Amino acid sequence: MFKVGHRVNTKIFIGKSICRAVCTVVVTAVLFSAFLSSLAGYKASASSLINLSLTANKQVASSGDEIVVSVVADNFPNIVSFGGIDFHFDTEAVMFEAAEVAGLPENFNLTYDDNEVEDGLVVLFGRDEIAINQLAEQAAMIEDGSIDDSETLIDPSFSSTSSVALMNLRFRVIDNAPDSTRFYLTNAKDFKESSGEFSIINLEDGITVTLSSGVSNDASITDLKLNGYDLVPAFNEDDMIYQAQISKDVTDVVVTAVTSNSKASIRVVGNTDLDYGKNTVTIEITAEDGYTKKVYYIIVLRPENLIPVGAGLIDTYGKAYNFADFPQSLSIPDGFVQTTRQINGYDVPVFARDDVSSVLVYLQDENGKEDLYFYNINTRSTTRFNAGVIIKTSKILTPAQIPVASLVPSGFSSSNKIVNDVEISGFANDNGDFIAYFKDEDGKTQFYRLDEETMEFIEYQIEEKNYETEYKVLFLVFVLVAAAEGILIILIAATINRISKSKAVPRAKRV
């Protein structure tokens, strides 16, 4: 009995041991899995760590020099907003001038609080309004069921795994500055990702720029402009030669250059009395030391015509035209003066009149034929100008072919009339009225009557035949006839009734 019980207890003991071992393995596996998951989570969040540092465009600067300090992030994980970032500088060494977006997209709006600039602090903020609005729209569509939250949505925010210059801050070295100046960051916060999470920010050490007490030999420039005309290529301080095209009527241009050192001087030559064709404008920059120089060149092309290169339009019917110069012998109607209008994005020469919405332009069609046209900027309609065109207040009328001869009003016959020294084909009646068939700028055709006093054409409404009076007369005749017939019927009925009575009661006979 004891042996059997001993065997049973032994089996139970072994079974419990196995269960404990299995449980231990399972628990260990679960804990290990959780540990791995936590590690995976840690690795996933590692990409949200952003290191911010500063760089400067120069390590040594002199009085009057511009120092550009960039705030650089070593990565940018779909950040939609950030700030404030406290940027510190030494007011005894440099003067703050401006802050601007650097390597971020243009839609990233950068603002800064300069209330404490006098104390050497600029607080910076950034916000991607477009991305924020698009993300809000996506969230709203998911909430109302327009889209499934399981769908793969495009993240509109900017992202980069490499370094990005967030912004540039510009400073000017002041006179009597110390031997060096330091720039550094504190309290950078609220770098919000498109997911709604906030990145962890690590601030690296600031930077120090050595300041020289001697005169500057900096002859570089930070910007170059020509009267608002575009330079090709776009300005880069390392590019010394540029091109620009101006209008035919421009003879002088204004060159604006911004020197890196405020004590450098600028000398511009060749920007006045420009000839047709190529002109070379020279911009000479001399550093404060009086010896160091840099020379920039702008090749200015003044065309022999007033039409910008590539200027054209497509009218409301889809027909394409190119603008052409007005010929010298061109005859322009009275009251029109030459001016400039922006049409299809180009500033082109036109002839305009105050009381007329259309302007006269000289166009070349797809077949190369050039002609004078009226062009309505609002409706994009083109009307070829000719001697028969009538110009009235706010409307241009062009003679048109009558589609059906029966449209000519009754009583009118073909006739011609001289109107403002132009012979107009139309129709006249015995009362001396003269009408003509015209098409306006919108393509609408109808008759217009000539007002003999003002010699202006006004809209003519064809009088339709008045049937109302005829209907009234016919109705009255019908009523009279019906009444006469009624009276006649009554008389006939009375006569028949009298005859019938007389037959029913015979007269007495005499004996």
Disulfide bonds with the S-S distance in Angstrom:
none
